[in-house]
Amino acid sequence: MSQNSQWNAYSAGNKVYGGGRPMPTVGPVDPIGYAERDAKKKRPLWQNAAQRRLMAMKKNKPMSADALRPIG
């Protein structure tokens, strides 16, 4: 970032985002994305573990922690 940047992560007070907006998201939000996220979190833990193992094997990483961790 340049020296003249207005953004400072350590500063106190209100932040100003692009265009002088006080918030990064202004306006209507599509709730479908939240529903998908919540549905993934509600899956049983063994399904999440099985998905991680499957993805590790698809990426050809059979010795990764996700592939070797027991399911169940």
Secondary structure, DSSP 8 states (H G I E B T S, - for coil): --TT-S--TT--S---BGGGBSSS--S---THHHHHHHHHHHS-HHHHHHHHHHHHHHTT-TTSHHHHS---
